[in-house]
Amino acid sequence: MQKLGKIGLAVVFAIGAALGGAAEAATTEEARQLDLLSAQEEIWKGAMSIEEAIAQGGEFAVTDLDHNGRLELLFTTTVGAEEFIENWGYEVNETEDGVSLLTALNGSDGTDIGRSPVTMYFACQTGARYYIFETVHGVPSMEGGWAREGRLSGLRLDHGKIRQELLGGFFEAHEKRELPPISTIYRDSDYNKIDAEAYANLASKRYPYHHHFEVKIGWTRIIELADAMDSQEKVRAVFAKSWEKFHEEEIGDDPHT
């Protein structure tokens, strides 16, 4: 039986009213998984340099983006002069006695997952959730100016991997990095030129019959984790604080009307 996750305040209240003790059992399960995550010292004492992550503006968040009832611990840092994004993360494993690496987040895909809220499209029929993220890289142009390239994608967690669907992208030309763009070209996933309005509507066009959500993620500075590392109880408290912030709120019209 799939465990209950955080699926929006209205739905949580409805489940609690209808099932009574079921919501309490789910809270107990979440607490057990927070205990498990906080016990994984090798994640921050072996898998990363906590000092380096702090210097790179690192953040972490406890989530359940795929709603499989198993919590995820995500990390993100910003590296280098071009502000390249690095992401990595772990998920409570299927036997719930340890964690497994989220393979597609193990490295530098450049996708800016370190923000909140995030737009998400949910399909009731399949349970698929597509989180809309934009990957942006700045590079010096051949003419001595500055350029920014962006890719818009729908990302979905699927059995420990990130499935990515390209929605479109843009290219901005700047005379100088600090100045507004002098021109911007938008394209769809087939590389056809489109205007700014069409680019803004790429996600809703790709997922026309999905419910539209705004997802809050409890991103927290890694320095707060470093300050708690002398005690598993303190680590658990900062994880629990992040998890408490994670929820979804449906916005917009019902897609079936």
Phi and psi in degrees as a GROMACS rama.xvg file:
@    title "Ramachandran Plot"
@    xaxis  label "Phi"
@    yaxis  label "Psi"
@TYPE xy
-71.3983  138.207  GLN-2
-79.6758  155.688  LYS-3
-72.9145  142.805  LEU-4
-121.599  -177.846  GLY-5
-87.1879  110.684  LYS-6
-125.22  34.3871  ILE-7
104.566  141.047  GLY-8
-61.4537  -41.9552  LEU-9
-62.7029  -42.2446  ALA-10
-68.6062  -39.8945  VAL-11
-61.3985  -42.9193  VAL-12
-63.6712  -39.0378  PHE-13
-65.6209  -42.2484  ALA-14
-63.5918  -43.2461  ILE-15
-62.0164  -39.7468  GLY-16
-69.0145  -37.2784  ALA-17
-80.663  -34.8436  ALA-18
-106.405  -8.89637  LEU-19
63.4098  -104.849  GLY-20
-71.2368  -12.5967  GLY-21
-63.0449  -40.0534  ALA-22
-64.5249  -36.1728  ALA-23
-65.5138  -39.3803  GLU-24
-63.5198  -38.9404  ALA-25
-64.0085  -39.3973  ALA-26
-62.8768  -39.1933  THR-27
-62.955  -40.5191  THR-28
-66.0418  -42.7923  GLU-29
-60.1578  -41.6577  GLU-30
-61.6435  -40.303  ALA-31
-64.6779  -39.1376  ARG-32
-71.3275  -33.436  GLN-33
-63.8018  -38.1887  LEU-34
-59.1111  -44.1297  ASP-35
-64.6991  -46.661  LEU-36
-61.3495  -41.9441  LEU-37
-70.2543  -15.5856  SER-38
-87.0399  -6.98578  ALA-39
-85.8784  68.0995  GLN-40
-61.0546  -28.1549  GLU-41
-64.746  -19.7838  GLU-42
-64.5039  -49.0648  ILE-43
-100.374  -12.2333  TRP-44
-100.076  -12.9477  LYS-45
-128.735  -38.1466  GLY-46
-80.6006  -16.8237  ALA-47
-150.201  159.338  MET-48
-90.1378  110.912  SER-49
-63.3144  -36.0062  ILE-50
-65.7661  -42.5303  GLU-51
-65.8385  -41.0361  GLU-52
-62.9055  -37.8555  ALA-53
-64.5006  -45.1823  ILE-54
-61.6905  -27.5889  ALA-55
-93.3327  17.563  GLN-56
66.9363  33.369  GLY-57
-65.0283  148.106  GLY-58
-135.679  159.218  GLU-59
-134.191  161.819  PHE-60
-153.111  144.782  ALA-61
-104.215  123.75  VAL-62
-139.23  178.739  THR-63
-144.533  71.2949  ASP-64
-66.2868  -30.5414  LEU-65
-95.2178  -1.05258  ASP-66
55.4119  41.6974  HIS-67
-98.3754  8.12383  ASN-68
83.327  -0.0435247  GLY-69
-113.949  121.641  ARG-70
-69.0114  150.177  LEU-71
-114.857  145.912  GLU-72
-116.773  109.568  LEU-73
-106.98  147.144  LEU-74
-129.5  148.787  PHE-75
-146.885  141.055  THR-76
-136.565  161.306  THR-77
-114.522  125.03  THR-78
-121.507  134.773  VAL-79
82.4371  169.98  GLY-80
-64.2722  -28.4241  ALA-81
-86.8466  4.77017  GLU-82
55.2936  52.1096  GLU-83
-77.3092  136.39  PHE-84
-91.5927  131.493  ILE-85
-115.597  135.805  GLU-86
-127.05  144.344  ASN-87
-154.323  161.174  TRP-88
-168.69  167.502  GLY-89
-135.322  156.571  TYR-90
-133.449  143.047  GLU-91
-56.0472  129.738  VAL-92
-74.401  172.366  ASN-93
-64.48  -30.6016  GLU-94
-86.8131  -5.08504  THR-95
56.0277  39.2894  GLU-96
-122.414  11.1691  ASP-97
-177.94  -163.855  GLY-98
-127.179  155.849  VAL-99
-123.302  150.243  SER-100
-75.0379  135.759  LEU-101
-79.9371  100.686  LEU-102
-60.2734  -41.9987  THR-103
-74.3741  -14.0953  ALA-104
-94.7187  1.52693  LEU-105
-84.5231  78.0834  ASN-106
146.991  -158.177  GLY-107
-113.711  91.7951  SER-108
-96.4457  -5.92756  ASP-109
78.6805  -8.2379  GLY-110
-72.1414  128.664  THR-111
-81.9846  82.2501  ASP-112
-82.1885  -11.5665  ILE-113
-82.8225  56.9298  GLY-114
-149.915  166.086  ARG-115
-157.401  139.727  SER-116
-78.625  168.649  PRO-117
-124.829  140.37  VAL-118
-77.9609  137.323  THR-119
-139.271  141.129  MET-120
-114.343  128.912  TYR-121
-118.162  130.225  PHE-122
-102.477  114.535  ALA-123
-61.3452  -37.1086  CYS-124
-66.4849  -38.2905  GLN-125
-109.467  -15.6313  THR-126
79.1816  6.06273  GLY-127
-73.287  138.594  ALA-128
-124.46  120.972  ARG-129
-109.893  114.831  TYR-130
-92.6169  130.088  TYR-131
-94.6972  116.106  ILE-132
-128.177  152.75  PHE-133
-118.613  127.804  GLU-134
-97.3217  124.57  THR-135
-128.877  130.65  VAL-136
-126.379  135.855  HIS-137
-103.768  136.029  GLY-138
-141.177  145.946  VAL-139
-65.3376  140.133  PRO-140
-90.4462  162.198  SER-141
-64.2533  -25.0652  MET-142
-86.4004  5.13533  GLU-143
91.2885  0.0266186  GLY-144
-91.3183  -145.679  GLY-145
-139.106  146.701  TRP-146
-137.262  148.649  ALA-147
-125.709  131.568  ARG-148
-115.364  137.633  GLU-149
-131.818  147.852  GLY-150
-127.399  129.826  ARG-151
-102.152  127.01  LEU-152
-136.098  155.503  SER-153
-104.853  118.159  GLY-154
-107.948  141.063  LEU-155
-139.72  131.006  ARG-156
-75.1566  134.061  LEU-157
-148.486  101.433  ASP-158
52.9947  50.9215  HIS-159
81.1879  4.25021  GLY-160
-124.564  159.63  LYS-161
-102.403  117.582  ILE-162
-91.264  129.169  ARG-163
-121.219  131.437  GLN-164
-115.024  120.651  GLU-165
-73.7748  128.195  LEU-166
-102.047  -33.9091  LEU-167
168.512  -165.99  GLY-168
-168.174  177.565  GLY-169
-146.691  163.251  PHE-170
-137.43  123.578  PHE-171
-111.787  136.885  GLU-172
-109.992  132.098  ALA-173
-124.911  144.444  HIS-174
-70.067  -41.7752  GLU-175
-137.465  154.42  LYS-176
-57.0477  -39.8238  ARG-177
-81.868  -5.75638  GLU-178
-95.897  156  LEU-179
-60.8485  157.811  PRO-180
-66.1768  145.798  PRO-181
-90.2755  -19.0711  ILE-182
-159.332  149.341  SER-183
-138.415  130.554  THR-184
-113.526  127.362  ILE-185
-107.85  145.522  TYR-186
-138.761  154.327  ARG-187
-90.3908  -172.767  ASP-188
-69.2945  -17.1251  SER-189
-95.2088  9.90156  ASP-190
70.4286  20.0496  TYR-191
-81.8815  140.209  ASN-192
-67.9733  137.164  LYS-193
-136.875  168.711  ILE-194
-91.9584  176.139  ASP-195
-62.2889  -37.6245  ALA-196
-65.746  -42.651  GLU-197
-63.9825  -37.5044  ALA-198
-63.0163  -42.398  TYR-199
-64.3227  -23.7155  ALA-200
-103.899  11.9494  ASN-201
-61.1442  -42.1239  LEU-202
-67.593  -45.8712  ALA-203
-65.7244  -29.9221  SER-204
-72.1184  -38.4357  LYS-205
-70.8731  -33.0013  ARG-206
-120.772  62.426  TYR-207
-69.2934  -25.8414  PRO-208
-109.321  21.3019  TYR-209
-98.6347  151.283  HIS-210
-75.8303  142.949  HIS-211
-103.662  120.869  HIS-212
-122.609  154.712  PHE-213
-110.393  123.234  GLU-214
-108.832  126.114  VAL-215
-95.2173  129.414  LYS-216
-119.742  133.976  ILE-217
-83.957  59.7  GLY-218
-61.9738  132.239  TRP-219
-134.448  140.375  THR-220
-62.838  136.876  ARG-221
-61.6271  -25.2793  ILE-222
-60.3113  -29.2558  ILE-223
-68.8596  -33.8795  GLU-224
-67.7597  -42.3145  LEU-225
-60.4838  -40.1245  ALA-226
-67.1905  -18.5464  ASP-227
-101.02  -2.43777  ALA-228
-71.7441  -5.28964  MET-229
-79.6539  -2.55377  ASP-230
-152.913  128.786  SER-231
-61.4811  -34.1392  GLN-232
-62.6053  -39.2814  GLU-233
-69.9054  -40.9768  LYS-234
-60.0984  -44.5237  VAL-235
-59.7838  -37.8429  ARG-236
-65.1296  -41.435  ALA-237
-71.2324  -33.1867  VAL-238
-65.2298  -44.3483  PHE-239
-63.0438  -37.3275  ALA-240
-63.7356  -40.6782  LYS-241
-65.3417  -44.5996  SER-242
-62.4912  -36.9496  TRP-243
-62.0301  -26.1571  GLU-244
-81.4702  -15.7362  LYS-245
-77.8632  118.36  PHE-246
-161.737  167.466  HIS-247
-123.205  143.745  GLU-248
-131.739  122.768  GLU-249
-72.4735  135.914  GLU-250
-129.009  161.375  ILE-251
80.0287  -171.281  GLY-252
-85.2361  157.307  ASP-253
-62.2201  126.057  ASP-254
-67.5568  -10.981  PRO-255
-99.1253  4.01052  HIS-256
